[in-house]
């Protein structure tokens, strides 16, 4: 079955095809570094052929992936390098789901799961997060959704798009469910590393043989242009099958992306990059919270992690607000909550650095909300 476009990507395409916005209230990644920041650590004689060592990805990078995830007791052979988290998820959906299977996911959540599941002919079973409880996900609700046809549970932690964390006790309850029922539990950790409440949650790949962790250097490190991510799984068959499918798509990974990602994940460098991203992100989230608190028509639950959250809009729907904000004189990008199936919300973000012109964008959003036009 044909893969259809989801609302989020459709809105991005439509926006990109129009006159570029001047300000952005919605970037989901830390300020991107520049290539010059890595040149001193790159060998100018580096061959731009594949890594020549392993089809799973650069061995040194796979070790770094395990270290940053707190899974150093696993083997580098439990890691497959992919073209970002999105490809890692795609490979898993395609290899582990078949027509007639069921996949449980959260709502709101990353819409990729639903689109790929439908194209396979799998049935999507959605478990709502509770907005009144700060977008909490109830593990018991996930348990009640399991049937004999369930093959996978797919979640994001931190949640995309609310920034809510699944606490460790709930993660372990979900891992127990996966173990007991023989269900794959895939947790997308692309936003991990920027926690504002407590510490980074443990990776599910270390909790159960059915746990699979996906992630990348895209968000917390601002390196989404590298298209370098991974999956971590204790099953050699899952890793092998995903590698084979990848060979029919993106094929072997880009060597420059692998090497830059390995440099970015070196412990000292990673610690410094995350410290700066946390400093910048915390200050910007404080500003966003003050802005939302000062707007009678907006309300939100501040993210526990990551750089994006959902704000509820009163008096109009989120898409009408976002589209009006794109028009002159505002020229400001805001992602409507309809991209996540929540028409009364908008997604606001604290990422992108000064280039996002966030402060100016907030002023324009305030002017529109107070204008009486919507």
WOSULRA-V390627 format. One record per helix or strand. SS is the DSSP state (2 for helix, 1 for strand). FROM is the first residue (numbers start at 0). TO is the last residue. If there is no record, write none. Layout:
ss from to
SS FROM TO
SS FROM TO
//
This chain:
ss from to
2 6 16
1 22 23
2 34 36
2 38 40
2 58 67
2 75 77
1 78 81
2 83 95
1 101 106
2 111 119
1 122 127
1 129 129
2 130 132
1 135 135
2 138 144
1 149 155
2 167 180
1 183 187
1 194 194
2 203 205
1 210 215
2 223 225
1 228 232
2 235 246
2 254 263
2 266 292
1 297 299
1 304 304
1 307 312
2 317 325
1 331 332
1 334 335
2 336 339
1 344 348
2 352 355
2 357 368
//
